Amino acid sequence: MKYLLNENGILKEWENFISIISENAIARSITLESWKRCNDLGLERDKIKFKFLSDKDLKQKVQENSYLIEASKLYMDSLSTSLINIPHIVALADNEGWIIDLRGTPEEFGGKQAVICLGASWSEENIGNNGVGTAISIGEPILVYGREHYATAYGGCACIGAPIICNGNIIGAMDISVPVKYANLARLHILIACVNSIESTIMHTNSNDSELVSINMNPLITSELIATTIHDLKNPLAVIRGLGQLGKLNSDKSKVDNYLNRIIKQVDEMNDMVIELLSIFKPEKLIAQKVASTLEEILFSFEPICESKKIKLCLHKNEDNYVNISEKLLKRAIENIINNAVQIMDEGGTIEILTEQDGDFIIISIRDTAGGIPEELSETLFEPFTFRRSGGTGLGLFMAYHTIVNVHKGQIWFETELKRGTTFFIKLPIAKDFESSRIEEYRLV
C-alpha cells in the first residue's frame, strides 16, 4: 500500500481539497461530474466496495474477451516496458470494468488488498472515479490526478484511461496508473494512440475484406516505436521541469521570458512527436482528388523560410489526374521530406517538385540540392528514428513511408548522390472512379 493513502492523516486535507475545487470556477467539470455520480451511487470515499470475480467467472470473462486481450497484448507490453523503472500498472478491462489483463507492479500499490488484481471491479460504482470506470462511464479518455479520485485510498496515484470502442460500442478500457510524482500528461496521448490501433485491429480482424486484413506491420517495429517515443518524450519533459524550477527561483524578467520561450519550444517538440505518432496510428479516409492543389499549398507554406534561406522552390505540373488520397496525411508526408532538405540547406539551393504520369500511376518527384544521404543511412532511412535532425522527431520519414505504402497503396523510394542532392519518388495509383474510398482506418498489427 506504499503508494496509496489511508484514511488517517489525509481526511482533513481531502475535505480542504474538495472545498477548494468546489469553490473554484475553473475546476475541471469532468471531475465534479464524476464525484456527483459517485455520490449519487452512495459511494463512501473512505469505504470503497471491493468486488471480485470468482476464478470460474474470471476464466469465462477472459474467454469471452480473448480477442480484446490478444489485440491489446502488444501495446500493454510496450507501455509497461516504457515504465520499467517506475512503479506502475497497465490494466485492461472489459466493458463492465472487470480487470481481465494486467502488467506492471500491482503489489507496490497494494495488490488484491487495494482491489488491484485480475478479476477486480474498477467500475465507478465500486471504487469511484478512475481511468477504467470513468472512461467507460463517459466514453472518453480521462485523467484522474491524485486527490481528484473520489476514493480516499487512491489519492497518491495518478491514472489515465481510455475506452476501447468498436462499431460505436464500448467493449473495454485501458488504464495506466503511477504514483503522482511520476504523472506525465503526455502518456495520455500515447495511450490514445495505442487504443486507436487496438480498435483498428479488432475492426479489421472482424472484417470480410481480405485486402485490408492482409495489410499489416511488423509488431516488433510497432512495439519499438511506441516504447521509443514514450522514452523520447521524457527528454523535453525533463528540460521543461528544470526551466520551470529556474523560473521560480529567478525574478529577472528577461531571464524568465527566456525560460518560458524555451519551455514553449520543448512543448512544441513534444506536440510534433505526438501528432506524428497519432497520424501513423489513425489516418483519415481516402477521397479522390487532384494532388496539384495540395502540392501548391505545401510550397506556399514553405515560401517564407525558403526566401529567408535563399532556397528556390519550383513546381512543374506535367500531370494532375485524380488520386484517392488522405489529403492531411499525404500533405504531412511530403512536408516531412521537404522540411528535412530545408533544414539542411543554409546558403541557397533548389527544391523542385515534378508530377508526371506513368501508366495507371502518378509519380511525384521531390528533388533537392541538400548534399545527399550518407550511405550508412540509406538502407534504414524509412525506419523510425533512423534520421533524427536537430529539433526533429525521428518519425517523419517513417510516417511518410507508412502513409505512401500502406495507407495509399503506393511506392516511395529515393536516389541520392553525396555532395549533390537527393530525389524522392512517390508513386500513387490513379483513381478509377471519383467516389470516396471506404478505407477509414488502417490496421498496423
C-alpha positions as CSV (number, residue, x, y, z in Angstrom):
1,M,0.0,0.0,0.0
2,K,3.1,2.2,-0.3
3,Y,1.6,4.5,-3.0
4,L,-2.0,4.5,-1.7
5,L,-3.2,6.8,1.0
6,N,-5.2,5.6,4.0
7,E,-8.0,7.4,5.8
8,N,-5.8,8.5,8.7
9,G,-3.8,11.7,8.1
10,I,-5.5,12.9,4.9
11,L,-9.2,13.2,5.7
12,K,-8.8,16.8,6.6
13,E,-6.6,17.5,3.6
14,W,-9.2,15.8,1.4
15,E,-12.0,18.0,2.8
16,N,-10.0,21.1,2.1
17,F,-9.2,19.9,-1.4
18,I,-12.9,19.3,-2.2
19,S,-13.8,22.7,-0.7
20,I,-11.2,24.5,-2.9
21,I,-12.2,22.6,-6.0
22,S,-15.9,23.1,-5.4
23,E,-15.4,26.9,-5.0
24,N,-13.0,27.2,-7.9
25,A,-14.7,28.5,-11.1
26,I,-12.0,26.8,-13.2
27,A,-12.3,23.4,-11.6
28,R,-12.5,20.5,-14.0
29,S,-16.2,19.8,-14.7
30,I,-15.3,16.3,-15.6
31,T,-14.1,15.6,-12.1
32,L,-17.0,17.3,-10.4
33,E,-19.4,15.3,-12.6
34,S,-17.7,12.1,-11.7
35,W,-17.9,13.0,-7.9
36,K,-21.6,13.6,-8.3
37,R,-22.1,10.2,-9.9
38,C,-20.1,8.6,-7.1
39,N,-22.2,10.5,-4.5
40,D,-25.5,9.5,-6.2
41,L,-24.4,5.9,-6.2
42,G,-24.0,6.1,-2.4
43,L,-20.2,5.5,-2.5
44,E,-18.3,6.5,0.6
45,R,-14.9,7.8,-0.3
46,D,-13.2,6.2,2.7
47,K,-15.1,2.9,2.3
48,I,-14.7,1.6,-1.3
49,K,-16.6,-1.5,-2.2
50,F,-14.2,-4.3,-3.1
51,K,-15.7,-6.7,-5.6
52,F,-14.0,-9.6,-7.3
53,L,-14.9,-12.3,-9.8
54,S,-14.7,-15.9,-8.8
55,D,-11.9,-17.9,-10.5
56,K,-14.6,-19.6,-12.7
57,D,-16.2,-16.3,-13.7
58,L,-12.8,-14.7,-14.4
59,K,-11.9,-17.6,-16.6
60,Q,-15.2,-17.1,-18.5
61,K,-14.6,-13.3,-18.8
62,V,-11.1,-13.9,-20.2
63,Q,-12.5,-16.4,-22.8
64,E,-15.3,-14.0,-23.8
65,N,-12.8,-11.2,-24.3
66,S,-9.9,-13.2,-25.8
67,Y,-10.0,-11.1,-29.0
68,L,-9.6,-7.9,-26.9
69,I,-6.8,-9.3,-24.8
70,E,-5.0,-10.6,-27.8
71,A,-5.3,-7.3,-29.7
72,S,-4.1,-5.3,-26.6
73,K,-1.2,-7.6,-25.6
74,L,1.5,-6.0,-27.6
75,Y,0.5,-2.4,-26.5
76,M,0.3,-3.4,-22.9
77,D,3.8,-4.9,-23.1
78,S,5.2,-1.8,-24.8
79,L,3.6,0.6,-22.3
80,S,4.8,-1.4,-19.3
81,T,8.3,-1.7,-20.8
82,S,8.5,2.1,-21.2
83,L,7.8,2.4,-17.4
84,I,10.2,-0.3,-16.4
85,N,11.9,1.9,-13.7
86,I,8.7,3.4,-12.3
87,P,6.1,1.7,-10.1
88,H,3.1,1.3,-12.5
89,I,0.0,-0.5,-13.5
90,V,-1.2,-1.1,-17.1
91,A,-4.7,-2.6,-16.9
92,L,-7.2,-3.8,-19.4
93,A,-10.9,-4.1,-18.5
94,D,-14.0,-5.4,-20.3
95,N,-17.0,-3.1,-20.9
96,E,-18.2,-3.5,-17.3
97,G,-14.9,-2.6,-15.7
98,W,-13.7,-6.0,-14.8
99,I,-9.9,-6.3,-15.0
100,I,-9.1,-9.0,-17.5
101,D,-5.3,-8.4,-18.1
102,L,-2.6,-6.6,-16.1
103,R,1.0,-5.5,-16.3
104,G,3.4,-3.7,-14.1
105,T,4.0,-3.8,-10.3
106,P,0.5,-4.1,-8.7
107,E,2.0,-5.4,-5.5
108,E,3.6,-1.9,-4.9
109,F,0.1,-0.4,-5.0
110,G,-1.4,-2.9,-2.6
111,G,-2.4,-5.8,-4.9
112,K,-5.6,-7.5,-4.1
113,Q,-5.9,-5.6,-0.8
114,A,-6.3,-2.4,-2.8
115,V,-8.5,-4.2,-5.5
116,I,-5.6,-4.0,-7.9
117,C,-5.5,-7.5,-9.4
118,L,-7.1,-9.7,-12.1
119,G,-10.8,-10.2,-11.7
120,A,-11.3,-6.9,-9.7
121,S,-14.0,-4.4,-10.5
122,W,-12.9,-0.9,-11.3
123,S,-16.3,0.4,-12.1
124,E,-17.2,3.8,-10.7
125,E,-19.9,2.3,-8.6
126,N,-17.4,0.2,-6.7
127,I,-14.2,2.3,-6.4
128,G,-15.1,5.7,-7.6
129,N,-13.7,7.7,-10.5
130,N,-10.6,6.1,-12.1
131,G,-9.1,5.5,-15.5
132,V,-11.2,2.5,-16.3
133,G,-14.6,3.1,-14.6
134,T,-14.8,6.8,-15.6
135,A,-13.6,6.2,-19.2
136,I,-16.4,3.6,-19.6
137,S,-19.0,5.9,-17.9
138,I,-18.3,8.9,-20.1
139,G,-17.0,7.2,-23.2
140,E,-14.0,9.4,-23.4
141,P,-10.3,9.4,-22.4
142,I,-9.8,10.6,-18.8
143,L,-7.0,11.8,-16.5
144,V,-7.6,11.4,-12.7
145,Y,-4.8,13.1,-10.7
146,G,-4.1,12.3,-7.1
147,R,-6.9,13.6,-4.9
148,E,-9.2,14.0,-7.8
149,H,-10.0,10.4,-7.0
150,Y,-13.3,10.2,-5.1
151,A,-12.0,7.2,-3.1
152,T,-9.6,8.4,-0.4
153,A,-7.2,5.4,-0.7
154,Y,-6.2,6.3,-4.3
155,G,-5.1,9.9,-3.5
156,G,-1.5,9.0,-4.0
157,C,-2.0,7.8,-7.6
158,A,-2.4,9.4,-11.0
159,C,-4.2,7.4,-13.6
160,I,-5.1,7.9,-17.2
161,G,-7.6,5.8,-19.1
162,A,-9.3,5.5,-22.5
163,P,-12.4,3.5,-23.6
164,I,-12.0,0.9,-26.4
165,I,-14.8,1.4,-28.9
166,C,-15.8,-0.8,-31.8
167,N,-18.8,-0.1,-34.1
168,G,-20.0,2.6,-31.7
169,N,-20.0,0.3,-28.7
170,I,-17.6,0.4,-25.7
171,I,-16.0,-3.0,-25.5
172,G,-13.4,-2.3,-22.8
173,A,-10.9,0.3,-21.4
174,M,-7.2,0.6,-20.9
175,D,-5.5,2.3,-17.9
176,I,-2.1,3.4,-16.9
177,S,-1.6,4.2,-13.2
178,V,1.6,5.6,-11.5
179,P,2.4,7.4,-8.2
180,V,1.5,11.1,-8.6
181,K,5.2,12.2,-8.6
182,Y,5.6,10.3,-11.9
183,A,2.5,11.7,-13.5
184,N,3.0,12.6,-17.2
185,L,0.2,14.0,-19.3
186,A,2.0,13.0,-22.5
187,R,1.2,9.4,-21.7
188,L,-2.5,10.1,-22.3
189,H,-1.7,10.8,-25.9
190,I,0.4,7.7,-26.3
191,L,-2.4,5.6,-24.6
192,I,-5.0,7.1,-27.0
193,A,-2.7,6.1,-30.0
194,C,-2.5,2.6,-28.6
195,V,-6.2,2.3,-28.1
196,N,-6.9,3.7,-31.7
197,S,-4.7,0.9,-33.1
198,I,-6.4,-1.7,-30.9
199,E,-9.7,-0.6,-32.2
200,S,-8.5,-0.8,-35.8
201,T,-7.0,-4.2,-35.2
202,I,-10.3,-5.6,-33.9
203,M,-12.3,-3.9,-36.6
204,H,-10.2,-5.3,-39.5
205,T,-9.8,-8.7,-37.9
206,N,-13.6,-9.0,-38.0
207,S,-13.8,-7.6,-41.5
208,N,-14.5,-9.7,-44.5
209,D,-12.3,-7.5,-46.7
210,S,-9.3,-9.8,-47.2
211,E,-7.3,-7.0,-48.8
212,L,-7.5,-4.9,-45.6
213,V,-6.8,-7.8,-43.3
214,S,-3.7,-8.7,-45.3
215,I,-2.1,-5.3,-44.7
216,N,-0.1,-5.3,-41.5
217,M,3.1,-4.0,-39.9
218,N,5.9,-5.8,-38.1
219,P,4.7,-6.0,-34.4
220,L,8.3,-5.6,-33.2
221,I,8.6,-2.3,-35.1
222,T,5.3,-1.1,-33.6
223,S,6.4,-2.1,-30.1
224,E,9.7,-0.4,-30.5
225,L,8.0,2.7,-32.0
226,I,5.7,3.1,-29.0
227,A,8.4,2.4,-26.4
228,T,11.0,4.7,-28.0
229,T,8.5,7.6,-28.5
230,I,7.4,7.4,-24.8
231,H,11.1,7.3,-23.8
232,D,11.9,10.3,-26.0
233,L,9.1,12.3,-24.5
234,K,11.0,12.2,-21.2
235,N,13.8,14.4,-22.5
236,P,11.8,17.6,-23.2
237,L,9.8,17.0,-20.1
238,A,13.0,17.0,-18.0
239,V,14.0,20.2,-19.7
240,I,10.6,21.8,-19.0
241,R,10.8,20.8,-15.4
242,G,14.3,22.3,-15.0
243,L,13.3,25.5,-16.7
244,G,10.2,25.8,-14.5
245,Q,12.3,25.4,-11.4
246,L,14.8,28.1,-12.6
247,G,11.9,30.4,-13.4
248,K,10.5,30.1,-9.9
249,L,13.9,31.0,-8.4
250,N,14.6,34.0,-10.7
251,S,13.0,37.4,-10.6
252,D,14.8,38.8,-13.7
253,K,12.0,39.3,-16.3
254,S,14.4,38.8,-19.3
255,K,15.6,35.5,-17.9
256,V,12.1,34.3,-17.0
257,D,11.0,35.2,-20.6
258,N,13.9,33.2,-22.0
259,Y,12.9,30.2,-19.8
260,L,9.3,30.5,-21.0
261,N,10.3,30.7,-24.6
262,R,12.5,27.6,-24.2
263,I,9.6,25.8,-22.5
264,I,7.3,26.6,-25.4
265,K,9.9,25.2,-27.8
266,Q,10.1,22.0,-25.9
267,V,6.3,21.7,-25.7
268,D,6.1,22.2,-29.5
269,E,8.6,19.5,-30.0
270,M,6.6,17.1,-27.8
271,N,3.4,18.1,-29.6
272,D,5.0,17.4,-33.0
273,M,6.1,13.9,-31.8
274,V,2.6,13.1,-30.5
275,I,1.0,14.3,-33.8
276,E,3.4,12.2,-35.8
277,L,2.5,9.1,-33.7
278,L,-1.2,9.7,-33.8
279,S,-1.2,10.2,-37.6
280,I,0.6,6.9,-38.0
281,F,-1.9,5.0,-36.0
282,K,-5.2,6.6,-37.1
283,P,-5.3,8.1,-40.6
284,E,-8.3,9.7,-42.3
285,K,-10.4,8.2,-45.1
286,L,-9.3,8.5,-48.7
287,I,-11.0,10.8,-51.1
288,A,-10.5,11.1,-54.9
289,Q,-9.0,14.4,-55.7
290,K,-6.2,16.0,-57.7
291,V,-2.8,16.4,-56.0
292,A,-1.6,19.6,-57.6
293,S,-3.5,21.9,-55.2
294,T,-2.1,20.0,-52.2
295,L,1.4,20.5,-53.6
296,E,0.8,24.2,-54.2
297,E,-0.3,24.6,-50.6
298,I,2.8,22.8,-49.3
299,L,5.1,25.1,-51.4
300,F,3.2,28.2,-50.3
301,S,3.7,27.2,-46.6
302,F,7.5,26.9,-47.2
303,E,7.9,30.1,-49.1
304,P,8.8,32.3,-46.1
305,I,11.6,30.1,-44.7
306,C,12.9,29.3,-48.2
307,E,13.0,33.0,-49.1
308,S,15.0,33.7,-45.9
309,K,17.5,31.0,-46.7
310,K,17.6,31.9,-50.5
311,I,16.2,28.5,-51.5
312,K,14.4,28.3,-54.8
313,L,11.1,26.4,-54.9
314,C,9.7,25.0,-58.1
315,L,6.6,23.0,-59.1
316,H,6.2,21.5,-62.5
317,K,2.7,20.0,-63.1
318,N,3.0,17.8,-66.1
319,E,0.1,15.6,-65.0
320,D,-2.7,16.1,-62.4
321,N,-5.1,13.1,-62.5
322,Y,-7.4,12.1,-59.7
323,V,-5.9,10.0,-56.9
324,N,-7.5,8.5,-53.8
325,I,-5.7,10.3,-51.0
326,S,-5.9,11.4,-47.4
327,E,-5.0,15.0,-48.0
328,K,-3.9,15.7,-44.5
329,L,-1.6,12.7,-44.3
330,L,-0.2,13.0,-47.8
331,K,0.5,16.7,-47.2
332,R,2.3,15.9,-44.0
333,A,4.3,13.1,-45.6
334,I,5.6,15.4,-48.4
335,E,6.1,18.3,-45.9
336,N,8.4,16.0,-43.9
337,I,10.5,15.2,-46.9
338,I,10.8,18.9,-47.9
339,N,11.4,20.0,-44.4
340,N,14.4,17.7,-44.0
341,A,16.0,19.3,-47.0
342,V,15.2,22.9,-45.9
343,Q,16.7,22.3,-42.5
344,I,20.0,21.2,-44.0
345,M,20.3,23.9,-46.7
346,D,21.6,27.1,-45.2
347,E,23.0,29.0,-48.1
348,G,20.7,28.8,-51.1
349,G,19.9,25.7,-53.2
350,T,16.9,24.3,-55.1
351,I,13.9,22.2,-54.2
352,E,11.9,21.1,-57.2
353,I,8.7,19.1,-57.4
354,L,7.5,17.4,-60.6
355,T,4.4,15.4,-61.4
356,E,4.1,13.0,-64.3
357,Q,2.0,10.0,-65.4
358,D,3.4,6.5,-65.6
359,G,0.6,4.2,-66.9
360,D,-2.0,4.0,-64.2
361,F,0.1,5.9,-61.7
362,I,1.1,9.5,-60.9
363,I,4.7,9.9,-59.9
364,I,5.6,12.9,-57.7
365,S,9.4,13.6,-57.7
366,I,10.9,15.8,-55.0
367,R,14.5,16.8,-55.9
368,D,16.8,18.8,-53.6
369,T,20.3,20.0,-53.6
370,A,20.9,19.4,-49.9
371,G,24.0,17.4,-50.3
372,G,22.8,13.8,-50.4
373,I,22.2,11.0,-47.9
374,P,25.1,9.1,-46.3
375,E,25.4,5.5,-47.4
376,E,25.1,4.2,-43.8
377,L,21.6,5.7,-43.6
378,S,20.3,4.6,-47.0
379,E,19.2,1.1,-46.1
380,T,17.3,2.1,-43.0
381,L,16.2,5.6,-43.9
382,F,12.4,4.8,-43.7
383,E,12.7,3.1,-40.3
384,P,11.6,5.0,-37.2
385,F,14.3,7.1,-35.5
386,T,17.0,6.4,-38.2
387,F,17.2,10.0,-39.3
388,R,17.0,12.4,-36.4
389,R,17.8,16.0,-37.4
390,S,18.1,18.7,-34.7
391,G,14.7,19.6,-33.4
392,G,13.0,16.7,-35.3
393,T,11.0,13.7,-34.0
394,G,12.8,10.9,-35.9
395,L,9.4,9.8,-37.2
396,G,8.9,12.0,-40.3
397,L,10.3,9.6,-43.0
398,F,8.9,6.6,-41.3
399,M,5.5,8.3,-41.3
400,A,6.0,9.2,-45.0
401,Y,6.7,5.6,-45.9
402,H,3.8,4.3,-43.9
403,T,1.4,6.9,-45.5
404,I,2.5,6.2,-49.1
405,V,2.9,2.4,-49.0
406,N,0.3,1.3,-46.5
407,V,-2.4,3.9,-46.5
408,H,-2.3,5.0,-50.2
409,K,-1.1,1.6,-51.6
410,G,1.7,3.4,-53.4
411,Q,5.5,3.3,-53.5
412,I,8.3,5.5,-52.3
413,W,12.0,5.4,-53.0
414,F,14.9,7.7,-53.5
415,E,18.1,8.3,-55.5
416,T,20.9,10.2,-53.8
417,E,24.4,11.5,-54.6
418,L,26.7,12.8,-51.9
419,K,27.6,16.4,-52.1
420,R,24.9,17.0,-54.7
421,G,21.4,16.1,-53.6
422,T,18.5,13.6,-53.3
423,T,15.3,12.9,-55.3
424,F,12.4,11.2,-53.6
425,F,9.9,9.5,-55.8
426,I,6.3,8.9,-54.7
427,K,4.2,6.7,-57.0
428,L,0.4,6.7,-56.4
429,P,-2.3,4.8,-58.3
430,I,-4.7,6.9,-60.4
431,A,-8.3,6.7,-59.1
432,K,-10.5,4.6,-61.3
433,D,-13.6,6.4,-60.0
434,F,-14.2,9.6,-58.0
435,E,-16.1,8.1,-55.1
436,S,-14.6,8.3,-51.7
437,S,-12.6,5.3,-50.6
438,R,-14.2,3.2,-47.8
439,I,-10.8,2.9,-46.1
440,E,-11.4,5.0,-43.0
441,E,-8.8,3.5,-40.7
442,Y,-5.8,1.3,-41.1
443,R,-4.6,-1.6,-39.1
444,L,-1.0,-1.7,-38.1
445,V,-0.8,-5.1,-36.4
